[in-house]
Amino acid sequence: MINPASFDLTNPLNLLRILAGIYFLPHVVNMIVNRTAVVDFFGKVGFSPASFFVGVAVLGEALCGVALVADIYTSLAAPLAAVLLVVAAFAIYKLQGFKWLWISGGFEFPIFWALVCLIVAIAHSR
């Protein structure tokens, strides 16, 4: 059963949770639309078989995104989302080296997003 209080946008933690989940949507769509390039990226960073791990990433990110937006199993989805994002940041680091700024191919954004997911997890556990 969906709790209407979960969608009270005057509560900043609800807004943060929903935004953290919504941001997965374009990421998942990009991985599906540009699957060949994404499989190539996963292969370059050492995920083997790359196609399998792309599927895991798409499924994991889609489920975490929906769960965060709908406030379903948030106490599981938020830390799992953070783990997926830390793995993504590590993969970017492995391929690009230490480039912090996302605009230049760095891992700043997935780290920020992972921290947001951890904040959501902590807030939800209270």
C-alpha positions in Angstrom: 0.0 0.0 0.0 1.3 3.4 -1.0 1.7 5.9 1.8 0.4 9.4 0.8 2.9 10.9 3.2 5.7 9.6 1.0 4.7 12.1 -1.7 4.4 15.1 0.5 6.7 17.4 -1.4 6.9 19.9 1.5 9.1 17.3 3.2 12.6 17.8 1.7 13.6 14.2 2.4 10.7 13.0 0.2 11.8 15.4 -2.5 15.4 14.2 -2.3 14.3 10.5 -2.4 12.1 11.1 -5.4 14.7 13.1 -7.3 17.4 10.4 -6.6 15.0 7.9 -8.1 13.9 9.9 -11.1 17.5 10.6 -12.1 17.9 6.9 -12.8 15.4 7.1 -15.7 17.5 8.9 -18.2 20.5 6.9 -17.2 18.7 3.6 -17.8 17.2 4.9 -21.1 20.7 5.9 -22.3 22.1 2.4 -21.4 19.3 0.8 -23.5 19.5 3.2 -26.5 23.3 3.2 -26.6 23.7 -0.4 -25.6 26.6 -1.1 -28.0 28.7 1.8 -26.6 27.7 0.8 -23.0 28.7 -2.8 -23.6 32.0 -1.6 -25.0 32.6 0.6 -22.0 31.8 -2.2 -19.6 34.2 -4.5 -21.5 37.0 -1.9 -21.4 36.7 -1.6 -17.6 36.8 -5.4 -17.2 33.2 -6.5 -16.6 33.0 -9.9 -18.3 30.8 -10.8 -20.0 30.1 -7.1 -20.5 26.6 -7.7 -22.0 25.5 -9.6 -18.9 26.7 -6.8 -16.6 25.0 -4.1 -18.7 21.8 -6.1 -18.2 22.4 -6.3 -14.4 23.1 -2.5 -14.3 19.9 -1.7 -16.3 17.8 -3.9 -14.2 19.3 -2.8 -10.9 19.1 0.9 -11.7 15.6 0.6 -13.1 14.4 -1.2 -10.0 16.2 1.1 -7.6 14.8 4.2 -9.4 11.2 2.9 -9.3 11.6 1.8 -5.7 13.0 5.2 -4.6 10.3 7.2 -6.4 7.5 5.0 -5.1 9.0 4.7 -1.7 8.9 0.9 -1.9 11.6 -1.0 -0.1 13.5 2.3 0.2 15.7 0.9 3.0 17.0 -1.7 0.6 16.9 0.3 -2.7 18.7 3.4 -1.5 21.9 1.6 -0.3 21.8 -0.7 -3.3 21.6 2.4 -5.6 24.6 3.9 -3.8 26.6 0.7 -4.4 25.7 0.7 -8.1 26.8 4.3 -8.3 30.1 3.7 -6.5 30.8 0.8 -8.9 30.0 3.2 -11.8 32.3 5.8 -10.3 35.1 3.2 -9.9 34.6 2.1 -13.5 34.9 5.7 -14.7 38.0 6.1 -12.6 39.5 2.9 -13.9 39.0 4.0 -17.6 39.7 7.7 -17.3 42.0 8.0 -14.3 41.6 10.6 -11.7 39.3 13.1 -13.4 37.0 14.6 -10.9 34.7 16.8 -12.9 31.9 14.9 -14.6 31.8 17.3 -17.6 35.4 16.1 -18.5 34.6 12.4 -18.1 35.2 12.3 -14.4 33.4 10.5 -11.6 32.1 13.5 -9.6 28.4 13.0 -10.4 28.1 9.3 -9.5 29.9 10.0 -6.2 27.5 12.9 -5.4 24.5 10.7 -6.4 25.7 7.8 -4.3 26.0 10.1 -1.3 22.5 11.4 -1.9 21.2 7.8 -1.9 23.1 7.1 1.3 21.4 10.2 2.9 18.1 8.9 1.7 18.9 5.5 3.3 19.9 7.0 6.6 16.9 9.3 6.7 14.6 6.4 5.9 16.0 4.2 8.6 15.0 6.7 11.3 
